[in-house]
Amino acid sequence: MAQADMMSQARPWLWWVIAAVTILLGFADLARGGTTVAPILLVAGYCVLVPIAILK
């Protein structure tokens, strides 16, 4: 039972890490001059993953 509690506490942090990595990859691609992938990653990070992380 303790392992299930540990996983439920770790899940919100996992969403935050995924959101942060996505946003960082978006900014990295934007700095390289990317005009297609960068906006997609940034929108996915800010508009999808961050709200999911907040709600979890």
C-alpha positions in Angstrom: 0.0 0.0 0.0 2.9 2.4 0.7 4.2 2.1 -2.9 0.8 3.1 -4.2 0.8 6.2 -2.0 4.3 7.1 -3.2 3.3 6.9 -6.8 0.2 9.1 -6.3 2.5 11.7 -4.7 5.0 11.5 -7.5 2.5 11.9 -10.3 2.0 15.7 -10.0 5.8 16.2 -10.1 6.0 14.1 -13.2 3.5 16.3 -15.0 5.5 19.4 -14.0 8.7 17.9 -15.2 7.2 16.9 -18.6 5.7 20.4 -18.9 9.1 22.1 -18.1 11.0 19.9 -20.5 8.5 20.5 -23.3 8.7 24.3 -22.7 12.5 24.2 -22.6 12.6 22.2 -25.8 10.3 24.7 -27.4 12.4 27.7 -26.4 15.6 25.9 -27.5 14.1 25.2 -30.9 12.9 28.8 -31.1 16.4 30.1 -30.4 17.7 27.9 -33.3 15.2 29.6 -35.6 12.5 27.0 -35.6 9.2 28.2 -36.8 7.1 25.0 -36.9 8.0 22.8 -34.0 8.8 25.5 -31.4 5.3 27.0 -31.3 3.7 23.6 -31.2 5.9 22.6 -28.2 5.3 25.9 -26.4 1.5 25.8 -26.9 1.4 22.2 -25.8 3.5 23.0 -22.7 1.7 26.2 -21.6 -1.8 25.4 -22.7 -2.1 21.7 -22.1 0.6 20.3 -19.8 0.8 23.2 -17.2 -3.0 23.1 -16.6 -2.9 19.3 -16.3 -0.1 19.7 -13.8 -2.0 22.3 -11.8 -5.2 20.2 -11.7 -3.5 16.9 -10.7 
